[in-house]
Structure formats: C-alpha cells, structure tokens
C-alpha cells in the first residue's frame, strides 16, 4: 500500500508544502485538484469538463500569483532575507566545526533571524495590506526564532519561509476565486433528487416558462 493509505493527512500537507516551496504552478494546481477541489474533478465530470475546469483554475491561480508577484519576487527583499539566512547557516557550521558554545551559536542565530525579520518588514506591510493574512504573518514571525536556532536545517527553511507564506495564500485565494467563479459544487445525483422533490405542478410550470422564453 502507498504511504498515502497510511498517513493521508501527512501526505496532504507534504504536497501542499512542496507546492509552496517549488512555486511551480502545476504543483499548486495538482494539489488543489487532488485535495481542495476534488469534487469538481471527480467521476461526475467528463474529460472535457475536467480540462476546462483545470484551465480555469490555472488562470485563477495565475491571477492570484500576479497579485503578489512583488512580494514573491522582490529582489531587495529576497537578497536580504536569503543572505541573512545563509549567513546564519554559515555561522552555525563554523561554530560547530570550531567548537563554539551552543549558546553563542543560538544567540547569533537569533540576531540574524531578527535582522531578517526587520529586513522583510516593508514587504510584509505591502503583503498584509493586500492579503489581510494576519494568521500567516503571525505564524511566520513566531517560527522565525525557532527556525533560526535549529541546527543547519533551520536557516535553510527560514531562507524561503516568506515565499512559502505568500504562496500558500496564493493557493488559498485561487481556491476561493475558483469556487466563486464556478459555484459551490453540487453532485449531479443531488440535483436530480432536488428536482424529484419538486411538485409536479412546479416542474410543468418551469417547463412552460422555459418554452415561452425560447
């Protein structure tokens, strides 16, 4: 059996993390189709419908992606963020090699993490002004000191943390904009059941009104 059969929640979040890390539109679309919008692409949908819906989702994702392009791709913000994170990784490695105190390594990591956070403030302000993603921003800042002191892997995770936060918001907005465009999903069987519950007179009236309109 596949890993997903045993740990479906873990696999779901792993694929979401992958989509936010790679920032590949296809990864994001595949994740949304598989986990967030699966009803629209299920067995009730034809191949033509699925292709059309996927095209619509890709367009919606690209629109959200463009909305936050400055925050995702800003050169000045990325230079400072990644530079401080990589410097933190270097100082950790150097500290472990030279036998520096763990307190010194952690303290230097916190200082560099704080510098990174301050460097990101202008971009964070612009991002929050557009997104109102207070939860994402709060989580990002709470995890910054944790990632900054984790040995080696922590700074590597911190280097792309801002982009991951924004990309998760991009996927979330794409999902809700897709639903807004195509409507809440209702299985065909449910539509039939609702139709059967209608009084016969209402059905005849609807049919007559449709004929007159035509």
C-alpha positions in Angstrom: 0.0 0.0 0.0 1.1 3.6 -0.7 2.2 5.9 2.1 -0.9 8.0 1.5 -3.1 5.0 2.5 -1.5 5.0 6.0 -0.8 8.7 6.5 -3.2 10.7 4.3 -3.0 13.9 6.3 0.8 13.8 6.3 0.9 13.3 2.6 -1.6 16.1 2.0 0.5 18.6 4.0 3.7 17.4 2.4 2.2 18.0 -1.1 1.0 21.4 0.0 4.5 22.2 1.3 6.0 21.0 -1.9 3.7 23.3 -4.0 4.6 26.3 -1.8 8.3 25.5 -1.9 8.7 24.9 -5.6 6.2 27.6 -6.5 5.6 25.6 -9.7 2.0 26.5 -10.9 1.5 22.8 -12.0 2.3 21.6 -8.5 -0.1 24.1 -7.0 -2.9 23.2 -9.4 -2.4 19.5 -8.9 -2.6 19.9 -5.1 -5.8 22.0 -5.3 -7.4 19.5 -7.7 -6.5 16.5 -5.6 -7.3 17.9 -2.1 -9.2 21.1 -2.1 -11.4 21.0 -5.2 -11.6 17.2 -5.8 -15.4 17.2 -6.1 -15.3 19.4 -9.2 -12.9 17.0 -11.0 -14.5 13.7 -9.8 -16.2 10.9 -11.7 -19.2 13.1 -12.5 -17.1 15.3 -14.6 -16.2 14.4 -18.2 -12.7 14.6 -19.6 -13.7 17.8 -21.4 -15.2 19.3 -18.3 -12.1 18.5 -16.3 -9.8 20.0 -18.9 -12.0 23.2 -19.0 -12.0 23.4 -15.2 -8.3 22.9 -14.9 -7.7 25.7 -17.4 -10.0 27.9 -15.3 -8.1 27.0 -12.2 -4.7 27.7 -13.8 -6.0 31.1 -14.9 -7.3 31.9 -11.4 -4.0 30.8 -9.8 -2.0 33.0 -12.2 -4.2 36.0 -11.3 -3.5 35.4 -7.6 0.1 34.9 -8.4 0.4 38.2 -10.2 -1.3 40.0 -7.3 1.5 39.0 -5.0 4.4 39.0 -7.6 6.2 41.9 -5.9 6.2 40.1 -2.6 7.2 36.8 -4.1 9.9 38.1 -6.4 11.1 41.3 -4.9 14.9 41.4 -5.4 15.8 43.6 -2.5 13.7 41.6 0.0 15.0 38.3 -1.3 18.6 39.4 -1.2 18.4 40.4 2.4 16.2 37.5 3.5 18.2 34.8 1.9 21.6 36.5 2.6 20.9 36.6 6.4 19.6 33.1 6.4 22.6 31.7 4.6 24.9 33.7 6.8 23.2 32.1 9.8 23.8 28.7 8.3 27.4 29.5 7.8 27.9 30.8 11.3 26.3 27.6 12.7 28.5 25.3 10.6 31.6 27.3 11.6 30.6 27.3 15.2 30.1 23.5 15.3 33.4 23.0 13.5 35.4 25.3 15.8 33.6 24.0 19.0 31.9 27.3 19.8 29.4 27.4 22.7 25.9 26.3 21.8 24.6 29.5 23.5 26.8 31.6 21.2 25.6 29.8 18.1 22.0 30.1 19.1 22.4 33.7 20.1 24.0 34.6 16.8 21.2 32.8 15.0 18.5 34.8 16.9 20.3 38.0 16.0 20.5 37.1 12.3 16.9 35.9 12.4 15.9 39.3 13.8 17.8 41.1 11.1 16.0 39.0 8.5 12.6 39.8 10.1 13.3 43.5 10.1 14.5 43.4 6.5 11.2 41.9 5.5 9.0 44.4 7.2 8.4 46.6 4.2 7.4 43.6 2.1 5.3 42.2 4.9 3.5 45.5 5.2 2.6 45.5 1.5 1.6 41.8 1.7 -0.7 42.3 4.6 -2.2 45.4 3.0 -3.2 43.2 0.0 -4.0 39.9 1.7 -5.0 40.6 5.4 -3.3 37.3 6.1 -2.7 38.0 9.8 -2.6 34.4 10.7 0.1 33.6 8.1 2.2 36.6 9.2 1.9 35.8 12.9 2.9 32.1 12.2 5.8 33.3 10.1 7.2 35.6 12.8 6.6 33.0 15.6 8.5 30.4 13.7 11.4 32.7 12.7 13.3 32.4 16.0 12.6 28.6 16.1 14.0 28.1 12.6 16.9 30.4 13.3 18.3 28.3 16.1 17.6 24.8 14.6 21.0 23.3 13.6 21.7 24.0 9.9 18.3 22.9 8.5 16.6 25.7 10.4 18.2 28.6 8.4 17.7 26.7 5.2 13.9 26.5 6.0 14.0 30.2 7.0 15.6 31.2 3.7 12.4 30.6 1.8 9.8 31.0 4.6 8.4 34.3 3.3 7.8 32.9 -0.2 6.1 29.8 1.3 3.8 32.0 3.3 2.8 34.1 0.3 2.4 31.0 -2.0 0.1 29.4 0.5 -2.1 32.5 0.4 -2.0 32.4 -3.4 -3.3 28.9 -3.4 -6.0 29.7 -0.9 -7.2 32.7 -2.9 -7.1 30.7 -6.1 -9.3 28.1 -4.5 -12.0 30.5 -3.3 -11.9 32.5 -6.5 -12.4 29.3 -8.4 -15.4 28.4 -6.3 -16.8 31.9 -6.7 -16.5 31.6 -10.4 -17.9 28.1 -10.8 -20.2 28.0 -7.9 -20.4 25.6 -4.9 -20.1 22.0 -6.1 -23.4 20.0 -6.2 -23.3 16.4 -7.3 -25.5 15.5 -10.3 -27.3 13.0 -8.1 -28.2 15.7 -5.6 -29.6 17.9 -8.4 -31.8 15.0 -9.6 -33.0 14.4 -6.1 -33.9 18.1 -5.6 -35.8 18.0 -8.9 -37.7 15.0 -7.8 -38.8 16.6 -4.6 -40.5 19.5 -6.5 -44.2 19.3 -7.0 -45.3 18.0 -10.4 -47.1 21.3 -11.0 -43.9 23.3 -10.4 -42.0 21.1 -12.8 -44.7 21.7 -15.5 -44.7 25.4 -14.8 -40.9 25.6 -15.1 -41.1 23.8 -18.4 -43.8 26.0 -19.7 -41.9 29.1 -18.7 -38.8 27.8 -20.5 -40.8 27.2 -23.6 -42.3 30.7 -23.7 -38.9 32.2 -23.1 -37.5 30.3 -26.0 
